């Protein structure tokens, strides 16, 4: 192949390699030159594959080195890898021809100290906390049911779809999306500008001002989420006049914006759940409150009706009052008309004795007389009389309604009295007498319940169902113990009846 290259005019004297040959040569060169190296760096982008291999990157301020830990070595590391840890890895450099890249195959790893990013993050957290940006007193309560929700996230990711889907399930609200980059160069500036932009919107403008803000992003490594740890983003969240929910990463991810926000959600879907209540639950509560209100009104009306009926029973009959008032009005009207006529007559008599020039005064008095008579007639048609008649009709109507109610109440009381009488009759001792028993009383009328309480010659009264008779005790009581004592017949043992718990017992 070399001779052919030399023979061809204008072709340089260089060997020709295939891609595979060149990749293999580079692989052998790197593995021979860097077959055992120790590298110090910060872990970034750590991922555990389902095959058991570990993939990560070692980085410092100026460079990044991809690394891999094979499954057999991962169990012997003795170290749990996490993003941000600064470690010293021992291994060999090799290449991956399929992607034209080199990587470090780690065979051992040890902890070198706190990672640079974590150290910077902790220092920044302490600085902002000292300024009071994370104080609980600065945090505002979230609105119970916001009309407009502003979302700051990437327009192409799954986060916005999760938020919209969760809001639609719980309580649909109007959502305004402010698209931003959530990773990489310029992401922090865009997020801070979006928070400030929403706060600058005027109420009632062409773009409605949100009642609540949600800053959201999916999970990722510490470097992927670093934009939300930038000081400009944290200060913008703390300065927001609109309540803000931070939903960055997954449950275990924590960024500085979480401390400055009014509420932290573990996931974007959880942020949507915090933002709005469940509409079905609200409808159930409203229906329950409506039913309670209706029942309360019914009770209040029933109590008012009962009170009104009680007060109405204590009032006098309005018809009688109206009749008396009408009679007094008629009496006063007649007396007023007679008094006016008498007054005019007296005035005429007095005017008849005066000279002729004063007769004009008499004419004036007669005119006043007619006016007074007309006024008396109008008094009979005054509105208060009409109102009295209307009230009398209303009282009469209420009285007619009260009579049936009183009759129904009397019937219920009568039925109850009959029922109580029947129960009393059932419990009377006379029911026992009807079954063939008798009640024995002494001379004082006290019941005699034992034979030992009697004496020969003692007067007793025996009460049967249909009456009472008198008797005298012939001899004292003796307990029969043999067949002779019982009239020659052997005493038969009585079958004992098991006493039930619900037996009432005898009245005697």
C-alpha positions as CSV (number, residue, x, y, z in Angstrom):
1,X,0.0,0.0,0.0
2,X,3.0,2.3,0.6
3,X,4.4,1.7,-2.8
4,X,1.2,2.6,-4.5
5,X,1.0,5.8,-2.6
6,X,4.6,6.7,-3.6
7,X,3.9,5.8,-7.2
8,X,0.9,8.1,-7.5
9,X,1.9,11.6,-8.3
10,X,0.7,14.4,-6.0
11,X,-0.3,12.1,-3.2
12,X,1.4,12.8,0.2
13,X,3.5,10.1,1.8
14,X,1.0,9.3,4.6
15,X,-0.5,6.0,5.6
16,X,-4.3,5.6,5.0
17,X,-6.4,4.3,7.9
18,X,-10.0,3.2,8.1
19,X,-12.2,4.7,10.8
20,X,-12.1,1.5,12.8
21,X,-8.3,1.3,12.5
22,X,-7.8,4.9,13.6
23,X,-10.3,4.4,16.6
24,X,-8.5,1.2,17.6
25,X,-5.1,2.9,17.4
26,X,-6.3,5.8,19.6
27,X,-7.8,3.4,22.0
28,X,-4.6,1.4,22.4
29,X,-2.6,4.6,22.7
30,X,-4.7,6.1,25.5
31,X,-5.0,2.8,27.4
32,X,-1.2,2.3,27.2
33,X,-0.4,5.9,28.2
34,X,-3.2,6.3,30.9
35,X,-3.7,2.8,32.1
36,X,-3.7,3.9,35.8
37,X,-4.7,7.4,36.7
38,X,-6.2,9.2,39.7
39,X,-8.6,12.1,38.9
40,X,-10.1,14.5,41.4
41,X,-13.4,16.2,40.5
42,X,-17.0,16.8,41.4
43,X,-19.7,14.3,40.5
44,X,-22.3,15.5,38.1
45,X,-25.1,13.9,36.2
46,X,-25.0,10.7,38.2
47,X,-27.3,7.9,36.9
48,X,-27.7,4.3,37.8
49,X,-28.7,2.2,34.8
50,X,-31.1,-0.8,35.0
51,X,-28.1,-3.0,34.0
52,X,-26.3,-2.1,37.3
53,X,-23.7,0.1,35.6
54,X,-23.1,3.7,37.0
55,X,-22.7,6.6,34.6
56,X,-21.4,10.0,35.8
57,X,-19.2,12.9,35.0
58,X,-16.2,14.4,36.9
59,X,-15.9,18.1,36.5
60,X,-14.0,21.1,37.7
61,X,-14.1,24.7,36.8
62,X,-12.8,24.3,33.3
63,X,-13.5,20.7,32.0
64,X,-15.7,17.7,32.2
65,X,-14.7,14.0,32.1
66,X,-17.2,11.3,31.4
67,X,-16.8,8.2,33.6
68,X,-18.4,4.8,34.0
69,X,-18.4,2.2,36.8
70,X,-19.1,-1.3,35.7
71,X,-21.6,-3.4,37.6
72,X,-19.0,-5.7,39.1
73,X,-17.0,-2.7,40.4
74,X,-20.0,-0.7,41.7
75,X,-20.7,-3.2,44.5
76,X,-17.1,-2.8,45.8
77,X,-16.9,1.0,45.8
78,X,-18.1,1.4,49.4
79,X,-19.4,4.9,48.5
80,X,-22.8,6.1,47.6
81,X,-22.5,8.5,44.7
82,X,-24.5,11.7,44.7
83,X,-24.4,14.8,42.6
84,X,-22.1,17.5,44.0
85,X,-19.7,15.2,45.8
86,X,-16.1,15.8,45.3
87,X,-14.2,12.5,44.9
88,X,-10.9,11.1,43.8
89,X,-11.4,8.3,41.3
90,X,-8.8,5.7,40.3
91,X,-9.1,3.9,37.0
92,X,-8.0,3.9,33.3
93,X,-8.7,6.1,30.3
94,X,-10.3,4.4,27.3
95,X,-12.4,5.3,24.3
96,X,-15.8,4.4,23.1
97,X,-15.5,4.2,19.3
98,X,-19.2,4.1,18.8
99,X,-19.5,7.8,19.8
100,X,-15.9,9.0,19.2
101,X,-15.4,10.0,22.9
102,X,-13.1,9.0,25.7
103,X,-14.1,8.2,29.3
104,X,-12.6,7.1,32.6
105,X,-13.4,3.5,33.7
106,X,-13.4,3.8,37.5
107,X,-12.1,1.0,39.5
108,X,-11.9,2.7,42.9
109,X,-13.3,5.9,44.4
110,X,-12.9,7.8,47.6
111,X,-14.5,11.0,49.0
112,X,-12.3,14.1,48.6
113,X,-14.5,16.6,50.5
114,X,-17.4,18.9,50.0
115,X,-18.3,19.6,46.4
116,X,-17.6,23.1,45.1
117,X,-21.2,23.5,44.0
118,X,-22.6,22.4,47.3
119,X,-20.2,24.6,49.1
120,X,-21.2,27.6,47.0
121,X,-24.9,26.7,47.5
122,X,-24.5,26.6,51.2
123,X,-22.7,29.9,51.4
124,X,-25.3,31.5,49.2
125,X,-28.1,30.1,51.3
126,X,-26.6,31.5,54.5
127,X,-26.1,34.9,53.0
128,X,-29.7,35.2,51.7
129,X,-31.1,33.8,55.0
130,X,-29.1,36.5,56.9
131,X,-30.9,39.1,54.8
132,X,-34.3,37.8,55.9
133,X,-35.4,36.5,52.5
134,X,-36.4,33.2,53.9
135,X,-38.3,34.4,57.0
136,X,-41.6,32.8,57.6
137,X,-43.2,36.2,58.5
138,X,-42.7,37.3,54.8
139,X,-44.7,34.4,53.4
140,X,-48.2,35.1,52.2
141,X,-51.2,32.8,52.3
142,X,-52.3,31.3,49.0
143,X,-55.7,32.5,47.6
144,X,-58.4,29.9,48.2
145,X,-59.7,29.9,44.6
146,X,-57.6,32.0,42.2
147,X,-59.3,33.2,39.0
148,X,-56.0,33.4,37.0
149,X,-52.9,31.3,37.6
150,X,-49.5,32.3,36.0
151,X,-47.2,29.4,35.2
152,X,-43.4,29.9,34.6
153,X,-41.9,26.9,32.9
154,X,-40.7,25.5,29.6
155,X,-43.5,25.4,27.0
156,X,-42.3,22.1,25.5
157,X,-41.8,19.9,28.6
158,X,-44.2,17.6,30.4
159,X,-44.5,19.9,33.3
160,X,-47.1,22.3,31.8
161,X,-49.2,19.4,30.6
162,X,-49.2,17.8,34.1
163,X,-50.3,21.1,35.6
164,X,-53.1,21.7,33.1
165,X,-54.3,18.2,33.4
166,X,-54.4,18.4,37.2
167,X,-56.2,21.7,37.2
168,X,-58.8,20.4,34.8
169,X,-59.5,17.4,37.1
170,X,-59.8,19.5,40.3
171,X,-61.2,22.9,39.3
172,X,-60.6,24.4,35.8
173,X,-59.0,27.8,36.0
174,X,-57.6,30.3,33.5
175,X,-53.8,29.7,33.1
176,X,-51.3,32.1,31.5
177,X,-48.0,30.5,30.5
178,X,-44.8,32.6,30.5
179,X,-42.3,30.4,28.5
180,X,-38.7,30.4,29.8
181,X,-35.6,28.2,29.6
182,X,-35.3,26.2,32.8
183,X,-31.7,25.1,32.2
184,X,-28.5,26.4,30.7
185,X,-27.1,29.8,29.9
186,X,-29.6,32.7,30.5
187,X,-32.2,30.5,32.2
188,X,-31.9,32.3,35.6
189,X,-32.4,35.8,33.9
190,X,-35.5,34.6,32.0
191,X,-37.1,33.1,35.2
192,X,-36.5,36.3,37.2
193,X,-37.8,38.4,34.4
194,X,-41.0,36.3,34.1
195,X,-41.7,36.7,37.9
196,X,-41.2,40.4,37.7
197,X,-43.2,40.7,34.5
198,X,-46.2,39.0,36.0
199,X,-46.0,41.4,39.0
200,X,-45.9,44.4,36.7
201,X,-49.2,43.5,35.0
202,X,-51.9,46.0,35.9
203,X,-55.2,44.8,37.3
204,X,-58.0,45.1,34.7
205,X,-55.5,45.4,31.8
206,X,-55.7,43.5,28.5
207,X,-53.7,40.7,30.0
208,X,-55.2,39.7,33.4
209,X,-53.0,39.9,36.4
210,X,-52.6,36.4,38.0
211,X,-53.8,35.7,41.5
212,X,-51.1,33.0,41.9
213,X,-47.8,32.1,40.4
214,X,-46.3,28.6,39.9
215,X,-42.6,28.2,39.0
216,X,-42.1,24.6,37.9
217,X,-39.5,22.3,36.4
218,X,-39.0,18.5,36.3
219,X,-36.2,16.6,38.0
220,X,-32.5,16.7,37.1
221,X,-29.0,16.9,38.4
222,X,-27.7,19.7,40.6
223,X,-26.3,21.4,37.5
224,X,-29.6,21.1,35.7
225,X,-31.4,22.8,38.6
226,X,-28.8,25.4,39.2
227,X,-30.7,28.2,37.6
228,X,-33.2,28.1,40.5
229,X,-30.3,28.5,42.9
230,X,-29.1,31.7,41.3
231,X,-29.4,34.9,43.5
232,X,-31.3,36.8,40.9
233,X,-34.1,34.2,40.9
234,X,-34.3,33.9,44.6
235,X,-34.5,37.7,45.0
236,X,-37.2,37.9,42.4
237,X,-39.3,35.2,44.2
238,X,-38.9,37.0,47.5
239,X,-39.9,40.4,46.0
240,X,-43.0,39.0,44.3
241,X,-46.2,40.6,45.4
242,X,-48.2,37.7,44.0
243,X,-48.2,34.5,46.1
244,X,-45.8,32.1,44.6
245,X,-45.5,28.2,44.6
246,X,-42.2,26.6,43.7
247,X,-42.4,23.2,42.2
248,X,-38.8,22.4,41.1
249,X,-37.5,18.9,40.7
250,X,-38.9,15.9,42.5
251,X,-39.5,15.2,46.2
252,X,-35.9,15.0,47.2
253,X,-34.7,18.0,45.2
254,X,-34.3,21.3,47.1
255,X,-33.3,24.6,45.6
256,X,-33.0,28.1,47.1
257,X,-36.2,29.3,45.4
258,X,-38.0,26.8,47.6
259,X,-37.0,28.8,50.7
260,X,-38.0,32.2,49.2
261,X,-41.4,31.1,47.8
262,X,-44.6,31.3,49.8
263,X,-45.2,27.5,49.4
264,X,-43.1,24.6,48.2
265,X,-44.6,21.7,46.3
266,X,-42.7,18.4,45.9
267,X,-43.8,18.1,42.3
268,X,-45.5,20.2,39.6
269,X,-48.7,18.1,39.9
270,X,-48.7,18.8,43.7
271,X,-48.4,22.5,43.0
272,X,-51.6,22.3,40.9
273,X,-53.3,20.5,43.8
274,X,-52.3,23.3,46.2
275,X,-53.5,26.0,43.9
276,X,-57.2,25.0,43.6
277,X,-59.6,22.9,45.7
278,X,-61.7,20.1,44.4
279,X,-64.8,21.4,42.7
280,X,-66.9,18.3,43.5
281,X,-66.1,18.7,47.2
282,X,-67.1,22.4,47.1
283,X,-70.4,21.5,45.5
284,X,-71.1,18.9,48.2
285,X,-70.3,21.4,50.9
286,X,-72.6,24.1,49.3
287,X,-75.4,21.5,49.1
288,X,-74.9,20.5,52.7
289,X,-74.9,24.1,53.9
290,X,-78.0,24.8,51.8
291,X,-79.8,21.9,53.4
292,X,-78.8,23.0,56.9
293,X,-79.9,26.5,56.1
294,X,-83.3,25.2,54.9
295,X,-83.8,23.1,58.0
296,X,-82.9,26.0,60.2
297,X,-85.4,28.3,58.5
298,X,-88.1,25.6,58.9
299,X,-87.3,25.4,62.6
300,X,-87.4,29.1,63.0
301,X,-90.7,29.4,61.1
302,X,-92.2,26.6,63.2
303,X,-91.1,28.3,66.4
304,X,-92.4,31.7,65.2
305,X,-95.7,30.1,64.2
306,X,-96.0,28.4,67.6
307,X,-95.2,31.7,69.4
308,X,-97.7,33.6,67.3
309,X,-100.4,31.1,68.0
310,X,-99.7,31.3,71.7
311,X,-99.8,35.1,71.6
312,X,-103.0,35.0,69.6
313,X,-104.8,33.0,72.2
314,X,-104.0,35.7,74.8
315,X,-105.4,38.6,72.6
316,X,-109.0,39.8,72.9
317,X,-111.3,39.4,70.0
318,X,-110.5,42.1,67.5
319,X,-114.1,42.2,66.3
320,X,-115.3,43.3,69.7
321,X,-112.7,46.0,69.8
322,X,-113.7,47.2,66.3
323,X,-117.4,47.2,67.2
324,X,-116.7,49.3,70.3
325,X,-114.5,51.7,68.4
326,X,-117.1,52.0,65.6
327,X,-119.9,52.7,68.1
328,X,-117.8,55.4,69.8
329,X,-117.1,56.9,66.4
330,X,-120.7,57.0,65.4
331,X,-121.6,58.5,68.8
332,X,-119.0,61.2,68.5
333,X,-120.0,62.0,64.9
334,X,-123.6,62.6,66.0
335,X,-122.6,64.6,69.0
336,X,-120.3,66.7,66.8
337,X,-123.1,67.4,64.2
338,X,-125.6,68.3,67.0
339,X,-123.0,70.5,68.7
340,X,-122.3,72.3,65.4
341,X,-126.1,72.9,64.8
342,X,-126.6,74.1,68.4
343,X,-123.6,76.4,68.0
344,X,-124.9,77.8,64.7
345,X,-128.4,78.2,66.2
346,X,-127.1,80.2,69.1
347,X,-125.1,82.3,66.8
348,X,-128.1,83.1,64.7
349,X,-130.1,84.0,67.7
350,X,-127.4,86.3,68.8
351,X,-127.1,87.8,65.3
352,X,-130.9,88.3,65.1
353,X,-130.5,90.8,67.9
354,X,-127.7,92.8,66.3
355,X,-128.2,95.7,63.8
356,X,-128.7,95.0,60.1
357,X,-125.0,95.6,59.0
358,X,-124.1,92.5,61.0
359,X,-126.4,90.2,59.1
360,X,-123.6,89.5,56.7
361,X,-121.8,87.7,59.6
362,X,-124.8,85.4,60.0
363,X,-124.5,84.4,56.4
364,X,-120.9,83.6,57.0
365,X,-121.7,81.4,60.0
366,X,-124.3,79.5,58.0
367,X,-121.6,78.8,55.3
368,X,-119.3,77.5,58.0
369,X,-122.1,75.3,59.3
370,X,-122.4,73.5,56.0
371,X,-118.6,73.1,55.8
372,X,-118.6,71.5,59.3
373,X,-121.4,69.1,58.3
374,X,-119.5,68.0,55.2
375,X,-116.3,67.5,57.3
376,X,-118.2,65.2,59.7
377,X,-119.4,63.1,56.8
378,X,-115.9,62.7,55.5
379,X,-114.7,61.6,58.8
380,X,-116.8,58.5,58.5
381,X,-114.8,57.5,55.4
382,X,-111.3,58.0,56.8
383,X,-108.5,55.4,55.8
384,X,-108.0,54.2,59.4
385,X,-111.6,53.0,59.5
386,X,-111.0,51.0,56.3
387,X,-107.8,49.6,57.8
388,X,-109.7,48.6,60.9
389,X,-112.2,46.7,58.8
390,X,-109.4,44.9,56.9
391,X,-107.7,43.9,60.2
392,X,-111.0,42.6,61.5
393,X,-111.3,40.3,58.4
394,X,-107.8,39.0,58.9
395,X,-108.4,38.3,62.6
396,X,-111.6,36.5,61.7
397,X,-109.7,34.4,59.2
398,X,-107.0,33.5,61.8
399,X,-109.7,32.5,64.2
400,X,-111.3,30.2,61.7
401,X,-107.9,28.5,61.2
402,X,-107.3,28.2,65.0
403,X,-110.5,26.3,65.7
404,X,-109.7,23.2,63.6
405,X,-106.1,23.1,65.0
406,X,-107.6,23.2,68.5
407,X,-109.9,20.3,67.7
408,X,-107.1,18.2,66.3
409,X,-105.0,18.9,69.4
410,X,-107.9,17.9,71.7
411,X,-108.4,14.6,69.7
412,X,-104.7,13.7,70.0
413,X,-104.8,14.4,73.8
414,X,-108.0,12.3,74.1
415,X,-106.4,9.4,72.2
416,X,-103.3,9.6,74.4
417,X,-105.5,9.6,77.6
418,X,-107.4,6.5,76.3
419,X,-104.2,4.7,75.6
420,X,-102.8,5.5,79.1
421,X,-106.1,4.3,80.7
422,X,-105.9,1.0,78.8
423,X,-102.3,0.5,80.0
424,X,-103.4,1.3,83.6
425,X,-106.3,-1.2,83.3
426,X,-103.9,-3.9,82.0
427,X,-101.6,-3.5,85.0
428,X,-104.5,-3.5,87.5
429,X,-104.6,-6.4,90.1
430,X,-108.2,-7.0,89.1
431,X,-106.9,-8.7,86.0
432,X,-105.4,-11.3,88.3
433,X,-108.8,-11.7,90.1
434,X,-110.4,-12.4,86.8
435,X,-108.2,-15.5,86.4
436,X,-109.6,-17.2,89.6
437,X,-107.5,-15.6,92.3
438,X,-108.8,-13.8,95.4
439,X,-107.5,-11.0,97.5
440,X,-107.6,-11.5,101.3
441,X,-107.7,-8.4,103.6
442,X,-107.7,-8.1,107.4
443,X,-110.0,-5.9,109.5
444,X,-107.8,-2.9,108.7
445,X,-108.0,-3.4,104.9
446,X,-104.4,-4.6,104.6
447,X,-103.6,-7.5,102.3
448,X,-102.9,-10.8,104.0
449,X,-100.3,-12.7,101.9
450,X,-99.2,-15.5,104.3
451,X,-101.1,-18.1,106.3
452,X,-98.8,-17.5,109.2
453,X,-100.2,-14.0,109.6
454,X,-103.7,-15.4,110.5
455,X,-105.1,-16.4,113.9
456,X,-108.2,-18.5,114.9
457,X,-111.3,-16.3,115.1
458,X,-109.7,-13.6,112.9
459,X,-112.2,-11.7,110.7
460,X,-111.1,-11.3,107.1
461,X,-112.5,-10.1,103.9
462,X,-112.2,-12.0,100.6
463,X,-112.4,-10.0,97.4
464,X,-113.4,-11.9,94.2
465,X,-113.7,-10.5,90.7
466,X,-117.4,-9.7,91.1
467,X,-117.4,-8.6,94.8
468,X,-116.2,-9.2,98.4
469,X,-117.4,-11.5,101.2
470,X,-116.6,-11.7,104.9
471,X,-115.2,-14.7,106.7
472,X,-113.7,-15.9,110.0
473,X,-110.5,-18.0,110.4
474,X,-111.6,-21.3,112.1
475,X,-108.2,-22.6,113.1
476,X,-104.5,-21.6,112.7
477,X,-102.5,-22.5,109.6
478,X,-100.6,-25.7,109.5
479,X,-98.2,-26.7,106.8
480,X,-99.3,-30.1,105.4
481,X,-96.3,-32.5,105.2
482,X,-98.0,-35.9,104.6
483,X,-100.6,-37.4,102.4
484,X,-103.1,-37.3,105.3
485,X,-102.7,-33.6,105.7
486,X,-103.7,-33.1,102.2
487,X,-107.0,-35.1,102.4
488,X,-105.5,-38.5,101.9
489,X,-104.1,-37.8,98.5
490,X,-100.3,-37.7,98.0
491,X,-98.9,-34.3,97.3
492,X,-97.9,-34.0,93.7
493,X,-94.6,-32.2,93.0
494,X,-95.2,-29.1,91.0
495,X,-93.2,-28.8,87.9
496,X,-90.8,-25.9,88.4
497,X,-91.0,-23.4,85.6
498,X,-87.8,-21.8,84.6
499,X,-88.1,-18.2,85.4
500,X,-87.4,-16.1,82.3
501,X,-85.6,-12.8,82.5
502,X,-88.6,-11.0,81.0
503,X,-91.2,-12.4,83.6
504,X,-93.0,-9.5,85.2
505,X,-94.1,-11.4,88.3
506,X,-97.3,-11.3,90.2
507,X,-99.0,-8.2,91.7
508,X,-100.1,-10.1,94.9
